Each structure stands twice: as C-alpha cells, then as structure tokens.
Amino acid sequence: MIRVFGTGTGEPLGPEAQEALAVATLVVGARRHLVAAGPPEQVERIVLGPLAPALDRIAEHAHGGGARVVVLASGDPGFFGIVRALAERFGASALDVRPGSPSVAVAFARLGLAWDDAVVVSAHGRDPRTAVNVCLAHPKVAVLTGPGAGPAELAAGLVHGAGGRTLVVATALGDPERERVERLTPAEALARDWPDPVSVVLCLDESRALSPVRTVAGASAGPGQWALDDAEFEHRDSMITKFEVRALALARLGPRTGDLVWDIGAGSGSVAVECARLGAAVVAVEKTPDGVGRIRANAAAHGVYVRAVHGSAPAVLDGLGEPDAVFIGGGGRELPAIVTACARRARRSVVVALAALDRVPQVRAALAGAGLVPEGVLLQSSRLRPLPGEVTRLAAANPVFLLWGTRPAVRASEGATQ
C-alpha cells in the first residue's frame, strides 16, 4: 500500500499522516514537503524531480516486501497531481489517498470568489500556449504553474491581446511567512521576476457576466446551437458567411478549448464569434474600421471575447500567435498569398470560403504548397420562402466554394485514436 497525503496549502499534517511517517520505510515528496514533514532520520527519502526515477525507486523498494511508502504532494494529489502516475504504474487499489485542499480552491478562497464556473488548466511541464488560449477565451481561469510556465510567461501571451484581464498571482499558498496574493495587469506581471513557489495564477475578465447559478462545474456547457441564423449578427449588405457555409466551416475548423483560431477578412465576425462560443480563443482580422466595430459588437452581443485586429492580411499576420486553425472569408487579389501565409503557420487546418471559380485552383495550390492536404466542396442551397396564398417557394443562395487543407500529421494522429 502506498499512502499519499496532500499538504502544502496551510493545513498541518494530521495524526494519520504523522503515524504513517513514523513507521515509513520510504518517503517521497518535494524538498519543501520533506522539510516540513520531518520524517525520521533513518527513513529513506526521495526528493521529487523527474517523476520516472521516483516511480522506479518505489517499485524497487516495494519489491522486497514489508515496504511502507509515503508520498507527500501539494494540495489534492488527485487533481493534476501524482495520483494519476501512481495509479497507472501500481494500480488504484494499491493507493490510499488522503487529499488536502487544492491550491486552486485556496486561491479563490483568498479572493472570496466561487470557482465552480472556473476553467482549470495545468501549465506545469507543458507549453504555456494552451493556458494562454484558455485565458483569452474564458472569463475565469485558474492556471497551475511550473518552471517556464509561470506568471511572466502567461502575461507575455496576454499582454497584447487580452484587454481588461486581471492576473491574480498566488505565491507560496499556506506558508504563513511567504504567502502573497497579488492582483496585477498582464503588463505588470510581465515586468516582474517571480520566485519558484508560485502556486497558481488566476486570470479574470471581470467585465463579462458569469452565470449566477451553476449545476455543472467548469466551463460553461457548449452552445445548444451553432451555425446561428444570419439575423443573429449585425452585418452590412448581407456581407456575412451564410449559416449553411458556416456549419461546414466550423466542422472543418474544429474549434475547442485551448485552441487559437484566426478569422481572416472577418467582416461581421460571424465565424469568429461561433468559434469563441465553442470555447476557442479567436483573433478576427478585418481591414475596415466599421467592420472591426461590428465584430466587437457581435462578440459582446453573444457574451464572448474576440480580439479584433484592424489591418490587412498577410502583412498584419506577423504579430499574431500561431493558430491551430484558420478561416479565410475574404482576400481579393491577395487571396493566394494570404492562404499561403496562413497555411504555413496553421497547426491543424485552413478553411477558405470563396465565390469565384477562377480562384479555386490558386487556393488549392497554395494549400498543397504549404504541406496541407487540399479538399473542398461546392455548396448550393435553397431556403424556403413564403409566397402569397400560404404556399412556399425555394430561394436559391449564391453558390460558395468551401475549400480546406489539413496537416497530414494531424490527420494520421486523429485516425490512430479513433
């Protein structure tokens, strides 16, 4: 039996943990946990660094029989903690887990905020990109930090594209002498050097309304409907990606929490808003000032955040973060160059909507030239429209080519998991 005790957020070790330490033959934990717990001098100790050597030593130690292993971990070790690795290696039945308070819960408690509507993301040992995208897309996020993915790294990804965000940095939670909980702007957090014991960073968009009643914890449930009716968006002279086209475009973009999606030539921002409603962080590029205003208005009307960038592609793309997927709904003569620039940087896919037949070969060539596998369809639809006398006619919409390219490595990995 491996006994796992959560500690490190202010609660002293209870009698059970102290009794387990007194008879342990091996104690595993971070240096600060071992110092605070003070196991007997004769007990073998392993300071946690890389996880694999520690797991190997636990296995070797237990093999001889009579082993009494104690693992000390931060907060709730079953919440982005060591329990997952221990259960995978030794089986859940070999574990006796006694959790402490999760650092996320403690951080929100220090602010007097509920956290049942927060999205929690771990950046510990991971590229902070996903955490940054989640912070851009959601109004209340808790980020578990780690070396190379702390407050400064998060702030670097937020400082230019997340107006109004507040970062709350909780340092050394539970330590009566060193604990600090500070509210900063991303710019202020970026300018600071941060100590190692940062426990958690909260990212709050306090301007966006949060649901006052929750029945399901975490991010809001996905929208009950997508490919919204065109009338749901403010737009100019029917210059909007029609809902039939939007439906297939969303299916090929696959926006999800943690993704960054570009909407190029966004117009009304209908695709951008729909991607944001599905949980992705979104940048909408539009060359007209009034279009930028419409994008912001439509995002606000649907309760999501979209970063609207005024400028023309491809020149304006250099300052944007790497996208997972890109939708291109405009471009004119520059369209092949725009598709090429987007396809070179997209991690997963590029989707292009266009009306001109002459540009189809150019777009396909641009997708293929950037290493994507090009596909596409011609969408022709007719909507039901009433006529006098309680009869109905079919009103044909303009045909639209929807082309897309997918990175082959992504296609292969998705197929292997199905």
C-alpha positions as MATLAB code, in Angstrom:
seq = 'MIRVFGTGTGEPLGPEAQEALAVATLVVGARRHLVAAGPPEQVERIVLGPLAPALDRIAEHAHGGGARVVVLASGDPGFFGIVRALAERFGASALDVRPGSPSVAVAFARLGLAWDDAVVVSAHGRDPRTAVNVCLAHPKVAVLTGPGAGPAELAAGLVHGAGGRTLVVATALGDPERERVERLTPAEALARDWPDPVSVVLCLDESRALSPVRTVAGASAGPGQWALDDAEFEHRDSMITKFEVRALALARLGPRTGDLVWDIGAGSGSVAVECARLGAAVVAVEKTPDGVGRIRANAAAHGVYVRAVHGSAPAVLDGLGEPDAVFIGGGGRELPAIVTACARRARRSVVVALAALDRVPQVRAALAGAGLVPEGVLLQSSRLRPLPGEVTRLAAANPVFLLWGTRPAVRASEGATQ';
ca = [
       0.000    0.000    0.000;
       1.277    3.439   -0.982;
      -0.111    6.154    1.252;
      -0.463    9.570   -0.394;
      -1.057   12.688    1.689;
      -1.899   16.139    0.383;
      -0.133   19.000    2.096;
       1.422   22.366    1.396;
      -1.579   24.744    1.390;
      -1.684   25.571    5.061;
      -3.118   22.504    6.740;
      -0.760   20.754    9.194;
      -0.240   17.051    8.706;
      -2.923   15.188   10.596;
      -2.440   12.314   13.047;
      -2.822    9.695   10.291;
      -0.046   11.244    8.210;
       2.237   11.608   11.224;
       1.672    7.968   12.224;
       2.361    6.828    8.637;
       5.613    8.821    8.550;
       6.731    7.371   11.885;
       6.671    3.803   10.519;
       7.518    4.549    6.850;
      10.408    2.858    5.113;
      10.407    5.268    2.146;
       9.131    8.859    1.931;
       8.757   10.652   -1.401;
       7.995   14.336   -1.884;
       9.174   17.761   -2.942;
      12.002   19.157   -0.839;
       9.749   21.662    0.918;
       7.274   18.922    1.834;
      10.018   16.680    3.253;
      11.463   19.540    5.301;
       8.051   20.493    6.661;
       7.040   16.896    7.460;
      10.331   15.920    9.098;
      10.254   12.115    8.730;
      12.636   10.133   10.962;
      16.309   10.454   10.010;
      16.753    6.750    9.266;
      13.949    6.680    6.689;
      14.996    6.688    3.042;
      13.856    9.853    1.263;
      13.406   10.693   -2.391;
      13.221   14.331   -3.424;
      10.809   14.609   -6.319;
      12.278   15.929   -9.543;
      11.769   13.883  -12.702;
       8.906   11.519  -11.948;
      10.121    8.338  -13.663;
      13.170    7.690  -11.371;
      10.975    8.168   -8.293;
       8.418    5.656   -9.574;
      11.186    3.188  -10.380;
      12.599    3.504   -6.855;
       9.159    2.991   -5.311;
       8.785   -0.200   -7.382;
      12.223   -1.469   -6.334;
      11.557   -0.661   -2.706;
       8.182   -2.375   -2.659;
       9.531   -5.499   -4.375;
      11.344   -6.678   -1.264;
       8.187   -6.922    0.870;
       7.390   -5.108    4.096;
       7.669   -1.698    2.418;
       5.711    1.197    3.839;
       5.778    4.002    1.284;
       4.511    7.522    1.992;
       4.158   10.125   -0.751;
       3.717   13.804    0.146;
       2.164   16.046   -2.511;
       0.689   19.509   -2.869;
      -2.969   20.087   -2.115;
      -5.183   17.428   -3.648;
      -2.777   14.945   -5.304;
      -5.640   13.592   -7.406;
      -6.171   16.981   -9.080;
      -3.445   17.378  -11.734;
      -1.195   15.582   -9.275;
       0.851   12.462   -8.700;
      -2.089   10.113   -8.137;
      -2.564    9.613  -11.888;
       1.029    8.442  -12.388;
       0.959    6.244   -9.288;
      -2.319    4.604  -10.304;
      -1.067    3.943  -13.840;
       2.122    2.331  -12.511;
       0.885    0.451   -9.436;
      -2.902    0.298   -9.793;
      -5.526    2.357   -7.990;
      -6.098   -0.450   -5.466;
      -2.514   -0.004   -4.198;
      -3.142    3.606   -3.176;
      -4.530    5.133    0.000;
      -5.050    8.808   -0.877;
      -5.806   11.497    1.712;
      -6.188   14.817   -0.100;
      -5.550   18.292    1.217;
      -7.124   21.484   -0.095;
      -6.415   22.090   -3.806;
      -4.328   25.196   -4.429;
      -6.972   26.412   -6.881;
      -9.651   26.275   -4.186;
      -7.374   28.055   -1.707;
      -6.501   30.806   -4.200;
     -10.149   31.544   -4.957;
     -10.936   31.408   -1.248;
      -8.333   34.094   -0.589;
     -10.285   36.332   -3.010;
     -13.682   35.383   -1.642;
     -14.747   34.082   -5.055;
     -16.689   30.981   -6.036;
     -14.835   28.792   -8.520;
     -17.444   26.355   -9.772;
     -17.508   28.337  -13.025;
     -13.724   28.458  -13.447;
     -11.771   26.612  -16.112;
      -8.665   24.960  -14.660;
      -5.645   24.313  -16.869;
      -2.235   22.942  -15.970;
       0.861   24.544  -17.478;
       3.202   22.549  -15.246;
       5.710   20.803  -17.501;
       3.784   21.934  -20.566;
       3.962   24.621  -23.227;
       2.029   27.605  -21.780;
       0.362   28.191  -25.164;
      -2.763   26.210  -24.268;
      -3.118   28.011  -20.940;
      -2.807   31.379  -22.690;
      -5.519   30.454  -25.198;
      -7.839   29.300  -22.424;
      -7.247   32.585  -20.587;
      -8.104   34.504  -23.768;
     -11.323   32.585  -24.338;
     -12.797   32.224  -20.855;
     -13.603   34.836  -18.203;
     -12.452   32.894  -15.130;
      -9.390   30.626  -15.425;
      -7.009   29.049  -12.934;
      -3.571   28.089  -14.212;
      -1.350   25.651  -12.337;
       2.146   26.928  -12.984;
       5.579   25.387  -13.400;
       9.123   26.278  -14.454;
       8.976   28.124  -17.768;
       5.209   28.486  -17.472;
       4.714   30.974  -14.679;
       3.128   34.419  -14.369;
       5.595   36.134  -16.714;
       5.152   33.556  -19.491;
       1.366   33.731  -19.213;
       1.472   37.519  -19.184;
       3.642   37.547  -22.317;
       0.868   35.779  -24.216;
      -1.861   38.008  -22.813;
      -0.369   41.474  -22.734;
      -1.247   42.404  -26.344;
      -4.491   40.535  -26.855;
      -6.417   40.376  -23.589;
      -7.651   43.821  -22.719;
      -9.237   44.061  -19.300;
      -7.790   40.842  -17.892;
      -6.598   40.773  -14.290;
      -3.966   38.283  -13.176;
      -4.056   37.135   -9.568;
      -0.744   35.551   -8.609;
      -0.845   33.341   -5.522;
       2.637   32.658   -4.181;
       3.581   30.068   -1.531;
      -0.020   29.367   -0.545;
      -0.259   28.094    3.014;
       3.127   29.412    4.108;
       2.410   31.853    6.966;
       5.599   33.821    6.286;
       5.831   33.882    2.482;
       2.249   33.642    1.177;
       1.263   36.514   -1.119;
      -1.825   37.034   -3.279;
      -1.398   39.908   -5.728;
      -3.661   41.429   -8.396;
      -1.805   42.728  -11.460;
      -2.309   43.624  -15.084;
      -0.560   41.360  -17.613;
       1.929   44.172  -18.278;
       2.786   44.398  -14.573;
       3.185   40.627  -14.277;
       5.436   40.542  -17.341;
       7.792   43.117  -15.814;
       8.382   41.102  -12.634;
      10.763   38.316  -11.673;
       8.792   35.575   -9.972;
      10.025   33.176   -7.274;
       9.760   29.437   -7.674;
       6.913   28.736   -5.209;
       4.159   30.384   -7.280;
       1.201   28.113   -6.562;
      -1.431   29.208   -9.054;
      -2.315   32.122  -11.331;
      -5.920   33.207  -11.767;
      -6.900   35.066  -14.934;
     -10.123   37.042  -14.591;
     -12.135   39.026  -17.105;
     -14.269   40.867  -14.585;
     -16.213   42.759  -17.245;
     -18.008   39.648  -18.517;
     -21.093   38.392  -16.772;
     -20.847   34.950  -15.195;
     -23.763   32.612  -14.629;
     -25.062   33.145  -11.079;
     -26.377   29.575  -10.770;
     -24.321   26.512  -11.615;
     -25.355   22.899  -11.967;
     -22.256   21.714  -13.844;
     -18.794   22.797  -12.703;
     -16.112   24.145  -15.014;
     -16.502   25.950  -18.321;
     -19.978   26.779  -19.495;
     -21.609   23.974  -21.416;
     -21.143   24.265  -25.164;
     -23.759   26.206  -27.092;
     -27.039   24.438  -27.667;
     -26.968   25.612  -31.267;
     -24.302   26.697  -33.716;
     -24.363   27.871  -37.318;
     -26.669   30.568  -35.990;
     -29.150   32.313  -38.233;
     -27.679   35.223  -40.178;
     -30.044   37.585  -38.362;
     -28.204   36.819  -35.107;
     -25.322   39.002  -36.321;
     -25.047   42.636  -37.224;
     -23.760   42.782  -40.795;
     -23.607   45.064  -43.822;
     -25.486   44.406  -47.065;
     -25.676   40.641  -46.482;
     -21.860   40.539  -46.267;
     -21.813   37.571  -43.918;
     -20.791   33.939  -44.149;
     -24.196   32.282  -44.515;
     -25.170   29.747  -41.895;
     -25.056   26.801  -44.329;
     -21.443   27.608  -45.163;
     -20.643   28.402  -41.539;
     -21.868   24.985  -40.416;
     -19.423   23.084  -42.623;
     -16.636   25.580  -41.949;
     -16.998   25.018  -38.191;
     -16.934   21.263  -38.723;
     -13.629   21.533  -40.599;
     -12.097   24.096  -38.211;
     -12.937   22.027  -35.118;
     -12.611   24.895  -32.581;
     -12.223   23.780  -28.971;
     -10.973   24.973  -25.611;
      -7.224   25.581  -25.743;
      -7.181   26.331  -29.487;
      -6.386   29.612  -31.202;
      -8.389   30.315  -34.366;
      -7.841   33.119  -36.860;
     -10.762   34.579  -38.835;
      -9.214   36.471  -41.778;
     -11.334   39.007  -43.639;
     -13.787   38.549  -40.807;
     -16.450   41.049  -41.958;
     -19.188   40.716  -39.342;
     -17.133   38.210  -37.354;
     -19.822   35.532  -37.518;
     -17.299   32.677  -37.831;
     -15.090   34.214  -35.136;
     -17.999   34.502  -32.718;
     -19.142   30.943  -33.377;
     -15.617   29.627  -32.719;
     -15.464   31.596  -29.476;
     -18.839   30.190  -28.411;
     -17.335   26.719  -28.877;
     -14.501   27.544  -26.460;
     -11.589   28.640  -28.668;
      -9.542   31.803  -28.407;
     -10.116   33.836  -31.553;
      -8.395   36.626  -33.463;
     -10.506   38.323  -36.139;
      -8.624   40.334  -38.777;
     -10.615   42.974  -40.655;
      -9.355   45.809  -42.863;
     -12.301   48.211  -42.437;
     -12.769   50.229  -39.231;
     -16.543   49.812  -39.284;
     -16.066   46.055  -39.701;
     -13.882   45.958  -36.598;
     -16.659   47.733  -34.709;
     -19.230   45.196  -35.899;
     -17.020   42.287  -34.842;
     -16.701   43.695  -31.336;
     -20.425   44.404  -31.137;
     -21.342   40.886  -32.282;
     -18.903   39.317  -29.810;
     -20.353   41.376  -26.965;
     -23.910   40.512  -28.018;
     -23.100   36.795  -27.764;
     -21.137   37.085  -24.496;
     -17.746   36.043  -25.868;
     -14.353   37.669  -26.313;
     -12.868   38.048  -29.789;
      -9.694   40.018  -30.349;
     -10.465   42.240  -33.344;
      -7.368   43.364  -35.262;
      -7.606   46.224  -37.739;
      -5.345   45.539  -40.698;
      -4.846   43.741  -43.986;
      -3.525   40.226  -44.415;
      -0.981   38.898  -44.985;
       1.097   41.789  -43.571;
      -0.796   42.003  -40.283;
      -0.379   38.299  -39.527;
       3.256   38.555  -38.422;
       2.316   39.832  -34.971;
      -0.260   37.135  -34.201;
       0.247   33.936  -32.216;
       0.436   30.602  -34.043;
      -3.086   29.376  -34.897;
      -4.470   25.878  -34.657;
      -6.978   26.592  -37.410;
      -7.690   29.471  -39.795;
     -10.842   30.577  -41.591;
     -10.406   32.870  -44.594;
     -13.536   34.609  -45.792;
     -12.005   37.423  -47.820;
      -8.829   38.418  -49.555;
      -9.459   39.567  -53.110;
      -6.371   39.566  -55.301;
      -4.179   38.833  -52.288;
      -6.041   35.580  -51.540;
      -3.325   33.117  -52.726;
      -0.678   34.946  -50.679;
      -2.974   35.035  -47.650;
      -3.740   31.309  -47.935;
      -0.032   30.517  -48.254;
       0.877   32.612  -45.195;
      -1.896   31.062  -43.097;
      -1.262   27.506  -44.257;
       2.418   27.703  -43.357;
       1.579   28.645  -39.782;
      -1.613   26.688  -39.072;
      -1.019   23.732  -36.796;
      -4.092   21.803  -37.946;
      -6.220   23.220  -40.769;
      -7.134   26.131  -43.025;
     -10.666   26.659  -44.371;
     -11.390   29.053  -47.246;
     -14.770   30.291  -48.475;
     -14.884   31.888  -51.928;
     -17.357   32.613  -54.679;
     -15.038   32.933  -57.689;
     -14.428   29.739  -59.636;
     -11.205   31.150  -61.084;
      -9.578   31.264  -57.646;
     -10.267   27.625  -56.729;
      -7.092   26.237  -58.432;
      -4.986   29.009  -56.856;
      -6.252   28.249  -53.349;
      -5.799   24.509  -53.761;
      -2.252   25.054  -54.995;
      -1.488   27.361  -52.064;
      -2.777   24.801  -49.561;
      -0.822   21.966  -51.144;
       2.306   24.097  -51.476;
       2.313   24.692  -47.723;
       2.122   20.962  -46.999;
      -1.613   20.634  -46.359;
      -3.892   18.074  -47.998;
      -6.486   20.088  -50.000;
     -10.135   19.121  -50.246;
     -13.334   21.002  -50.917;
     -16.955   21.167  -51.996;
     -19.301   23.451  -53.883;
     -22.202   24.370  -51.614;
     -25.515   25.148  -53.300;
     -28.565   25.646  -51.119;
     -32.090   26.970  -51.415;
     -34.023   28.333  -48.481;
     -37.768   28.025  -48.004;
     -39.559   31.349  -48.535;
     -43.303   32.049  -48.177;
     -45.485   33.128  -51.087;
     -48.962   34.631  -51.008;
     -51.674   32.060  -50.576;
     -49.876   30.104  -47.855;
     -47.526   28.394  -50.267;
     -43.744   28.156  -50.222;
     -41.023   28.654  -52.786;
     -37.325   27.831  -52.883;
     -34.982   30.843  -52.906;
     -31.548   29.874  -54.155;
     -28.492   31.242  -52.350;
     -25.338   32.097  -54.265;
     -23.074   29.056  -54.703;
     -19.989   29.064  -52.492;
     -16.829   27.014  -52.764;
     -15.573   25.806  -49.396;
     -12.010   24.534  -49.595;
      -9.907   23.261  -46.748;
      -6.473   21.844  -46.117;
      -5.427   19.614  -43.227;
      -1.922   18.943  -41.999;
      -1.113   15.252  -42.700;
       0.438   14.572  -39.285;
      -2.785   15.739  -37.637;
      -4.896   13.525  -39.885;
      -2.761   10.497  -39.032;
      -2.847   11.099  -35.270;
      -6.615   11.594  -35.285;
      -7.118    8.385  -37.239;
      -4.916    6.427  -34.817;
      -7.059    7.475  -31.855;
     -10.383    6.508  -33.389;
];
